[in-house]
Amino acid sequence: MKIFFKEPFARILAFLIPFAVYLLTLAPSVTFTDSGELAAACASLGVAHPTGYPLFVILGFLWLLLPLPFSVIFKLNLFAAFCAAVASTLFFKLALFFLTAIQERQPFALKDAKKKKSKNEGAPIAPLERESLVLIALVASWLFAFSRTVWAQATAIEVYSLHLVMLTLSMLLFLRFTLATEVRTKDALIWALVLGLGFCNHLTMILLAPAMLYFYFHRFGFTKESFVGIALMALPFLLGLSLYLYLPLRSAMMPEFNWGEVHRGLDKFFYHVSGKQYQVNLFNGNWQPQAKMFFLLLPFEVAFVGIALATYGAVRLFRVEKSLFWFFMLLVFGSALYAVNYNVHDADSYFLLAFLGLILLAAMGILFLAQQRKEVALLSLLLPLVAIAINFNHNNKRNETLVLDYTKTMLESLEPNALVLSAQWDYFCSAFWYLQRFEGYRPDVVMIEKELLRRTWYVRKVQTAFPELSEKSKTEIEAFLEDLEMFESGKPYNTVRIQTRWIAMLNSLVEQNIDTRPVYLTTDVVQTEPEVGIAYKKVPQGFALRLSRQDTLLPIGRLEHLNSFLSATPRNHLEEGILQTASVQLSNTARYLNTHGNPSEAQRLATLAQKIRSRLTAQ
């Protein structure tokens, strides 16, 4: 067993064990929300949705060059697993370095057989040997790897798996140069470069700033030398940050997936990179749902017992090194405060830094306990086992095909050369972007994302990609673009007119093409924009509504891909949403069939809808 506690072997285990579990639970294909769009951006070396994520896109593209015998989406899901496992290894190194540094700063009461202790003195403590520190760091890395939110980033493509790498690496490098007895300029410069690159993946690297700025000035003081050091570190930081130049340079080459077309001007570039369209969700007063999410997730991030360990670790850290205690408080509560005030459906991933800090505090709690009873270090191996047990089912995406099956049910019911207007980004649009282009699925179908038509770049993309459709509606498109440019540029615009012109453009796309190809709307379009296609009957066909001049019964479409819906146990709001959407659409079709003379088929679909709806309570 001794080799198990040696640092090189432990470092390997910190990678291999999580990577093996991630492979076991890896999603086989496209999943929710941005999965398809990010895969398409990486595969085409394009520009992804705001904030662009240039580091992620470039590394994803390079990963796809590996000669692995898998589909594009599976290889990128594998990339997510690899990044998360690398983050686990870096977390091991971070925890080991930090635990060692704390122990070196800790005063110890050595046993003295000649000296009697009073009952109130407590048990004497002594520093742990290196092997025990390695074991605790390994336990911490596994607890990190199998925490619910970290594990969730490892099973399907998203930017947060790479974000974990950059967070852990930045913290490791920062603490190395700030806690060193003799500061080496080289270490500081490398940290600044990594930090700049981290910003090129995800801008929430900024959440490190309060804790790091506090500790930097506490360590080096508000001196001239400190500010000179910051000025020196600004150079490699800006060098790393300069990777954002990829966006306008690549955008100017007009790649197939070119979100934002940011090469058009500085205003378009900064609009995209700053994520301006999402800023309405920040500090809008609706913090309660995110706060509830944080406290519901917390036990699953630290295997329940970790809450007490982190609390104990924080209390003891306050006694040993107050500056590091405040570093962690700023790290945990600063990032949590931001996340609870960011009202988005994937807010859980914005808690990652807070959970990372809490797991490090839990590791310190184990350290302080193990100094009094050495067997605590060995017993702590139970923590990652508990984490696996409580999080496995939640994060097991091995058989998750809900999005793929929903998209196939939608598309295989459509007539050839169909035009579809939809805003079902989470379940359909993003996935179809990838499936059509990189798996050759339904190349005849034209899908236009309704909400993206509120962006100038996407209107231009529609004009370029589908000239035979858009040319017929040129007058309406140009009129809408006139107002849309004013909106995006921050100039005064007429809110009534821009909405009127938007509806006119959508209706023109319908009117000008309905005689030459079948036109469909998805249910969300009918619900949110009832004026679109108002002159036509909406006839259910699969998961879409065919626009027709006559209220006639059409083939209901192919529904053989719904087995996954009948066995699913929803684990989050997205899975609940897709089940609810499918059941509602089947119920609507059943009602339509019942009123149009096909009661037997109506009953079959109503039963199917009820079975899917029953899965919403099977949690």
C-alpha positions in Angstrom: 0.0 0.0 0.0 2.9 2.4 0.5 3.2 3.2 -3.2 -0.4 4.4 -3.0 0.8 7.2 -0.8 3.7 8.3 -3.0 3.1 11.5 -4.8 3.8 10.4 -8.4 1.4 7.4 -8.2 -1.2 9.4 -6.4 -1.1 12.1 -9.1 -1.8 9.3 -11.7 -4.7 8.0 -9.6 -6.1 11.6 -9.3 -6.5 11.5 -13.1 -7.2 7.8 -13.9 -9.9 7.0 -11.5 -12.1 10.1 -12.4 -11.4 9.6 -16.1 -12.5 6.0 -15.9 -15.8 6.9 -14.1 -16.4 9.8 -16.5 -16.0 7.4 -19.5 -18.5 5.1 -17.8 -21.1 7.9 -17.6 -20.3 9.8 -20.8 -23.2 11.0 -23.0 -23.3 9.1 -26.3 -24.4 12.1 -28.5 -25.7 15.6 -28.5 -27.3 16.9 -25.3 -29.2 20.0 -24.1 -28.7 23.7 -24.8 -25.4 24.7 -26.3 -24.0 21.2 -26.9 -24.7 21.0 -30.6 -23.8 24.6 -31.3 -20.4 24.3 -29.4 -19.6 21.1 -31.2 -20.4 22.8 -34.6 -18.2 25.8 -33.6 -15.2 23.6 -32.6 -15.6 21.3 -35.7 -15.7 24.2 -38.1 -13.1 26.3 -36.2 -15.8 29.0 -36.0 -17.0 31.6 -33.5 -19.2 30.3 -30.7 -22.0 32.2 -28.9 -21.1 35.0 -26.5 -18.5 35.4 -25.1 -16.9 33.5 -28.0 -14.7 31.1 -25.9 -11.7 31.2 -28.3 -9.5 29.0 -26.1 -12.1 26.3 -25.9 -12.9 26.4 -29.6 -9.3 26.2 -30.7 -8.5 23.4 -28.3 -11.7 21.6 -29.2 -10.7 21.8 -32.9 -7.2 20.5 -32.2 -8.7 17.6 -30.2 -10.9 16.6 -33.1 -7.7 16.2 -35.2 -6.9 13.1 -33.1 -7.5 10.0 -35.1 -10.2 8.6 -32.8 -12.9 6.3 -34.4 -15.9 8.2 -33.0 -18.4 10.8 -34.1 -17.5 14.5 -33.7 -19.9 14.9 -30.8 -18.7 11.9 -28.9 -15.0 13.0 -29.3 -15.9 16.4 -27.9 -17.8 14.7 -25.0 -14.6 12.8 -24.5 -12.7 16.1 -24.5 -14.9 17.3 -21.6 -14.1 14.1 -19.6 -10.4 14.6 -20.3 -10.4 18.2 -19.2 -12.3 17.4 -16.0 -9.8 14.6 -15.2 -6.9 17.0 -15.8 -8.6 19.5 -13.4 -8.8 16.7 -10.8 -5.0 16.1 -11.1 -4.3 19.8 -10.8 -6.6 19.9 -7.8 -4.5 17.2 -6.2 -1.4 19.3 -6.7 -3.2 22.4 -5.4 -4.5 20.6 -2.3 -1.1 19.0 -1.6 0.7 22.3 -2.0 -1.8 24.1 0.2 -1.9 21.5 2.9 1.9 21.4 3.1 2.0 25.2 3.3 -0.5 25.3 6.1 1.3 22.6 8.1 4.6 24.5 7.8 2.9 27.6 9.2 1.2 25.8 12.0 2.6 25.8 15.5 2.7 22.4 17.1 2.5 21.2 20.7 4.8 18.2 20.9 4.2 15.4 23.4 6.2 15.7 26.6 6.0 12.7 28.8 7.4 14.6 31.8 4.7 17.3 31.6 1.2 16.6 32.7 -1.5 18.2 30.7 -4.7 19.5 32.2 -7.9 18.0 30.9 -8.7 21.3 29.1 -5.5 21.4 27.0 -6.7 18.9 24.4 -4.7 16.2 22.7 -1.1 17.2 21.7 -0.6 17.4 17.9 2.4 16.8 15.6 2.9 17.4 11.9 1.8 14.7 9.6 4.3 12.8 7.4 4.3 13.4 3.7 2.5 10.2 2.9 -0.5 11.3 4.9 -0.6 14.7 3.2 -0.6 13.0 -0.1 -3.5 10.8 0.9 -5.6 13.7 2.1 -4.8 15.6 -1.1 -5.8 12.5 -3.2 -9.1 12.2 -1.2 -9.7 15.9 -1.9 -9.1 15.5 -5.6 -11.6 12.7 -5.8 -14.1 14.5 -3.7 -13.7 17.4 -6.2 -13.9 15.1 -9.3 -17.1 13.4 -8.0 -18.9 16.4 -6.7 -22.2 16.8 -8.5 -21.5 20.0 -10.4 -17.9 19.1 -11.4 -19.0 15.6 -12.6 -21.8 17.1 -14.6 -19.2 19.1 -16.7 -17.3 15.9 -17.5 -20.0 14.0 -19.3 -20.9 16.2 -22.3 -19.4 19.1 -24.2 -19.5 22.5 -22.5 -17.0 25.2 -21.7 -16.9 24.5 -18.0 -14.7 21.4 -18.1 -11.9 23.5 -19.5 -12.9 26.3 -17.1 -12.1 23.9 -14.2 -8.7 23.4 -15.6 -8.0 27.1 -15.8 -9.4 27.8 -12.3 -7.4 25.1 -10.5 -4.2 25.9 -12.5 -4.5 29.6 -11.8 -5.0 29.0 -8.1 -2.1 26.6 -7.9 0.3 29.1 -9.6 -1.0 32.0 -7.6 -0.5 30.4 -4.2 2.9 29.0 -5.3 4.3 32.5 -5.9 2.5 34.3 -3.1 3.3 31.7 -0.4 6.9 31.2 -1.5 9.6 32.2 1.0 11.5 33.7 -1.9 9.3 35.1 -4.7 10.4 34.3 -8.2 9.4 36.7 -10.9 9.1 33.8 -13.4 6.4 32.1 -11.3 4.4 35.4 -11.2 4.6 35.9 -14.9 3.6 32.3 -15.7 0.5 32.7 -13.4 -0.4 36.0 -15.2 -0.2 34.3 -18.6 -2.4 31.4 -17.5 -4.9 33.8 -16.0 -5.1 35.7 -19.2 -5.7 32.5 -21.1 -8.3 31.5 -18.6 -10.3 34.7 -19.4 -10.2 33.5 -23.1 -12.3 30.5 -22.1 -14.7 32.0 -19.5 -15.0 35.5 -18.1 -16.0 34.3 -14.7 -12.3 33.9 -14.0 -12.9 37.5 -12.8 -14.4 35.9 -9.6 -10.9 35.0 -8.5 -10.0 38.7 -8.4 -11.3 39.8 -4.9 -9.5 37.0 -3.1 -6.3 37.2 -5.1 -6.1 41.0 -5.0 -6.6 40.9 -1.2 -4.0 38.3 -0.6 -1.5 39.8 -3.0 -1.5 43.1 -1.2 -1.6 41.5 2.2 1.5 39.5 1.2 3.5 42.3 -0.5 1.9 45.4 0.9 0.7 48.6 -0.8 4.2 49.4 -1.9 5.8 50.8 -5.1 7.3 47.3 -5.7 3.8 45.7 -5.5 2.4 48.0 -8.2 5.6 47.5 -10.3 5.0 43.7 -10.0 1.4 44.2 -11.2 2.6 46.2 -14.1 5.1 43.5 -15.1 2.4 40.8 -14.8 0.1 42.8 -17.0 2.2 42.1 -20.0 1.9 38.2 -20.0 -1.7 38.6 -18.8 -2.5 40.7 -21.9 -0.5 38.3 -24.0 -2.9 35.5 -22.9 -5.9 37.7 -23.3 -4.8 38.6 -26.8 -6.2 35.2 -27.9 -9.5 37.0 -28.2 -8.1 38.5 -31.5 -8.9 35.0 -32.9 -12.6 36.1 -32.9 -12.5 39.0 -35.4 -9.7 37.4 -37.5 -11.5 34.1 -37.9 -14.9 35.9 -38.2 -13.5 37.8 -41.2 -12.9 34.5 -43.0 -16.6 33.8 -42.8 -16.5 30.3 -41.2 -19.7 28.3 -41.5 -20.6 28.9 -37.8 -19.8 32.6 -37.2 -21.9 33.8 -34.3 -22.0 37.6 -34.1 -19.9 38.3 -37.2 -17.7 40.2 -34.8 -15.3 41.4 -37.6 -17.9 44.0 -38.6 -16.7 46.6 -36.1 -15.5 47.2 -32.5 -19.0 47.6 -31.3 -20.0 44.1 -32.6 -16.8 42.7 -31.1 -17.3 44.2 -27.6 -21.1 43.4 -27.7 -20.1 39.7 -28.3 -17.1 39.4 -25.9 -18.8 41.2 -23.0 -21.9 39.0 -23.3 -24.0 42.2 -23.3 -27.2 40.4 -24.2 -27.0 38.3 -21.0 -26.3 41.3 -18.7 -30.0 41.8 -18.1 -29.9 38.7 -16.0 -27.3 40.1 -13.6 -28.4 41.6 -10.3 -32.0 42.0 -11.4 -33.4 41.3 -7.9 -34.4 37.7 -8.6 -31.8 36.0 -6.5 -33.9 33.5 -4.5 -34.1 30.6 -7.0 -30.3 30.6 -7.4 -29.7 30.8 -3.6 -32.1 27.9 -3.2 -30.1 26.0 -5.9 -26.8 26.6 -4.1 -28.0 25.2 -0.8 -29.7 22.2 -2.4 -26.5 21.4 -4.3 -24.1 22.0 -1.4 -24.4 18.6 0.3 -23.9 16.8 -3.0 -20.7 18.8 -3.7 -19.0 17.8 -0.5 -20.6 14.4 0.3 -22.7 15.9 3.2 -20.0 15.3 5.8 -17.8 17.8 4.0 -20.0 20.7 5.2 -18.8 20.0 8.8 -15.3 19.4 7.7 -15.1 22.6 5.7 -16.5 24.6 8.7 -14.0 23.0 11.0 -11.2 23.6 8.5 -12.2 27.3 8.2 -12.3 27.8 12.0 -8.9 26.2 12.5 -7.4 28.1 9.5 -8.5 31.3 11.1 -6.3 30.5 14.1 -3.3 29.4 12.0 -3.3 32.0 9.2 -6.0 34.7 9.2 -5.0 36.1 5.8 -5.6 32.7 4.2 -8.9 32.4 6.0 -10.1 35.7 4.5 -8.7 34.6 1.1 -11.0 31.6 1.2 -14.0 33.6 2.5 -13.6 36.0 -0.5 -13.2 33.1 -2.8 -16.3 31.2 -1.7 -18.7 33.9 -0.8 -17.6 36.3 -3.5 -18.3 33.8 -6.2 -21.5 32.6 -4.6 -22.8 36.1 -4.3 -22.2 36.7 -8.0 -23.8 33.4 -9.0 -27.0 33.8 -6.9 -27.5 37.2 -8.6 -27.1 35.8 -12.1 -30.6 34.6 -13.1 -29.9 31.9 -15.7 -31.1 28.3 -15.9 -27.5 26.9 -15.7 -26.5 28.9 -12.6 -25.1 25.7 -11.0 -22.0 25.9 -13.1 -21.4 29.5 -11.8 -21.0 28.0 -8.3 -18.0 26.0 -9.3 -15.4 28.3 -7.8 -17.3 28.4 -4.5 -17.5 24.6 -4.4 -13.8 24.4 -5.2 -13.0 26.6 -2.2 -15.2 24.6 0.1 -13.6 21.3 -0.9 -10.2 22.8 -0.1 -11.5 23.9 3.3 -12.8 20.4 3.8 -9.4 19.0 3.0 -8.0 21.3 5.7 -10.6 20.0 8.1 -9.3 16.5 7.5 -5.7 17.7 7.9 -6.4 19.2 11.3 -8.3 16.1 12.5 -5.6 13.8 11.2 -3.0 15.6 13.2 -4.8 14.5 16.3 -5.8 11.0 15.1 -3.8 9.8 12.1 -6.4 7.2 11.2 -8.7 10.0 10.1 -6.6 10.4 6.9 -7.4 6.8 6.0 -11.0 7.0 7.0 -11.4 10.1 4.7 -11.2 7.7 1.7 -14.9 7.1 2.4 -15.8 10.6 1.3 -15.2 10.1 -2.4 -17.1 6.8 -2.2 -20.0 8.6 -0.7 -19.8 11.2 -3.4 -19.9 8.6 -6.1 -22.9 6.9 -4.5 -25.0 10.0 -4.1 -24.1 11.5 -7.5 -23.8 8.6 -9.9 -27.4 8.3 -11.0 -27.7 12.1 -11.4 -24.6 12.4 -13.6 -24.9 9.1 -15.5 -25.6 10.2 -19.1 -24.5 6.9 -20.7 -28.0 6.2 -22.1 -29.2 9.8 -22.3 -30.7 10.3 -25.8 -33.6 12.6 -25.0 -32.4 15.5 -27.1 -31.4 13.2 -30.0 -34.7 11.4 -29.9 -36.7 14.7 -29.6 -34.9 16.1 -32.6 -35.4 13.0 -34.7 -39.1 12.9 -33.8 -39.4 16.5 -34.8 -37.5 16.1 -38.1 -38.6 12.7 -39.4 -42.2 13.8 -39.3 -41.5 16.7 -41.7 -42.1 16.6 -45.4 -39.1 16.9 -47.8 -37.6 20.4 -48.2 -39.4 21.7 -45.1 -39.0 25.2 -43.7 -39.2 25.2 -39.9 -39.4 28.3 -37.7 -38.5 27.5 -34.1 -37.0 28.8 -30.9 -36.6 25.5 -29.1 -32.9 26.0 -28.6 -32.4 23.7 -25.6 -34.1 20.7 -27.2 -33.9 21.1 -30.9 -32.3 24.0 -32.7 -28.7 23.7 -31.3 -28.7 19.9 -31.7 -30.0 20.1 -35.3 -27.2 22.6 -36.2 -24.7 19.9 -35.4 -26.6 16.9 -36.7 -27.4 18.4 -40.0 -23.9 19.7 -40.8 -21.6 17.0 -39.3 -23.8 13.9 -39.4 -25.6 14.7 -42.6 -29.0 14.4 -41.0 -32.0 15.9 -43.0 -29.9 18.2 -45.2 -33.1 19.2 -47.1 -34.7 20.9 -44.1 -34.2 24.7 -43.5 -34.4 25.5 -39.8 -34.6 29.2 -38.9 -34.1 30.1 -35.2 -36.8 32.6 -34.4 -35.1 34.4 -31.5 -31.8 34.6 -33.2 -33.5 36.6 -36.0 -33.4 39.5 -33.4 -29.6 39.7 -34.1 -28.2 41.4 -37.2 -25.6 38.7 -37.7 -28.2 35.9 -37.9 -30.4 37.8 -40.3 -27.3 38.2 -42.5 -26.6 34.5 -42.2 -30.1 33.6 -43.3 -29.7 35.8 -46.3 -26.4 34.2 -47.2 -27.2 30.6 -46.5 -30.7 30.6 -47.9 -30.9 33.2 -50.7 -33.7 31.5 -52.4 -35.9 32.0 -49.3 -34.8 35.4 -48.1 -34.6 37.2 -51.5 -38.4 36.9 -51.7 -38.7 38.8 -48.4 -35.9 41.3 -49.1 -38.1 44.4 -48.5 -39.3 43.2 -45.1 -35.9 42.0 -44.0 -34.2 45.3 -44.9 -36.9 47.3 -43.1 -36.4 45.2 -39.9 -32.6 45.4 -40.2 -32.8 49.2 -40.2 -34.4 49.3 -36.8 -32.3 46.3 -35.5 -29.0 48.1 -36.2 -30.2 51.1 -34.2 -31.1 48.7 -31.3 -27.8 46.9 -31.3 -25.8 50.2 -31.6 -27.6 51.6 -28.5 -29.3 54.3 -30.6 -32.9 55.4 -30.0 -35.4 53.2 -31.7 -39.1 52.8 -32.0 -40.1 49.7 -29.9 -43.5 49.3 -31.6 -42.1 49.6 -35.1 -39.3 47.2 -34.6 -41.7 44.5 -33.3 -44.1 45.2 -36.1 -41.4 44.9 -38.7 -40.1 41.7 -37.1 -43.5 40.1 -37.3 -43.9 41.3 -40.9 -40.5 39.7 -41.8 -41.5 36.4 -40.2 -44.9 36.4 -42.0 -43.2 37.3 -45.2 -40.9 34.3 -44.9 -44.0 32.2 -44.5 -46.1 33.8 -47.2 -43.4 33.8 -49.9 -42.4 30.2 -49.4 -45.5 28.3 -48.5 -46.5 27.5 -52.1 -43.1 26.0 -52.9 -42.2 24.1 -49.7 -44.0 22.9 -46.6 -43.7 25.4 -43.7 -43.8 24.5 -40.1 -43.8 26.3 -36.7 -42.9 24.7 -33.4 -45.4 25.2 -30.5 -43.2 27.8 -28.8 -43.6 30.1 -31.8 -47.4 29.8 -31.8 -47.4 30.5 -28.0 -45.1 33.5 -28.0 -45.9 35.1 -31.4 -49.5 34.2 -32.2 -49.5 36.7 -35.1 -47.0 34.6 -37.1 -48.8 32.5 -39.6 -52.1 33.8 -38.3 -53.8 33.4 -41.7 -53.2 29.6 -41.7 -54.4 26.5 -39.9 -51.9 24.8 -37.7 -52.0 21.1 -38.3 -50.0 18.8 -35.9 -47.4 16.7 -37.6 -45.0 15.0 -35.3 -43.7 17.7 -32.8 -44.3 20.5 -35.3 -47.3 22.4 -36.6 -47.8 22.4 -40.4 -49.2 25.7 -41.8 -52.1 24.9 -44.1 -54.8 26.9 -45.9 -57.2 24.1 -45.1 -58.1 22.4 -41.8 -57.4 18.9 -43.1 -56.0 15.9 -41.4 -52.3 15.1 -42.3 -50.2 12.1 -41.4 -49.2 12.6 -37.7 -45.6 11.7 -38.4 -43.2 9.2 -37.0 -43.1 8.7 -33.3 -40.9 5.6 -32.9 -38.1 7.5 -31.1 -40.0 8.1 -27.9 -38.9 5.0 -25.9 -36.4 7.1 -24.0 -39.2 9.4 -22.9 -41.2 6.5 -21.5 -38.3 5.4 -19.3 -36.7 8.7 -18.3 -36.4 9.8 -14.7 -35.9 13.6 -14.9 -32.9 14.8 -12.9 -33.0 18.5 -13.7 -35.2 21.3 -15.1 -34.1 20.7 -18.7 -35.1 17.0 -18.6 -38.4 18.0 -16.9 -38.9 20.6 -19.6 -38.4 18.2 -22.5 -40.7 15.6 -21.1 -43.4 18.3 -20.4 -43.0 19.7 -23.9 -43.3 16.2 -25.5 -46.4 15.3 -23.5 -48.1 18.6 -24.3 -47.5 18.2 -28.0 -48.8 14.7 -28.0 -51.9 15.8 -26.1 -52.5 18.6 -28.6 -52.2 16.2 -31.5 -54.6 13.8 -29.7 -57.2 16.5 -29.4 -56.8 17.5 -33.0 -57.2 13.9 -34.1 -60.3 13.4 -31.9 -62.0 16.4 -33.5 -61.1 15.3 -37.0 -62.5 11.8 -37.0 -59.7 9.6 -35.8 -60.6 8.8 -32.1 -58.6 5.5 -31.9 -55.3 7.2 -32.9 -56.2 10.1 -30.6 -56.6 7.7 -27.7 -53.3 6.1 -28.4 -51.5 9.4 -28.4 -53.3 10.6 -25.3 -52.2 7.4 -23.5 -48.6 8.0 -24.7 -48.7 11.6 -23.5 -50.0 10.4 -20.1 -47.2 7.8 -19.8 -44.6 10.5 -20.5 -46.2 12.9 -18.1 -46.1 10.2 -15.4 -42.3 10.2 -15.6 -42.3 13.8 -14.2 -43.3 12.3 -10.8 -40.9 9.4 -11.0 -38.0 11.2 -9.3 
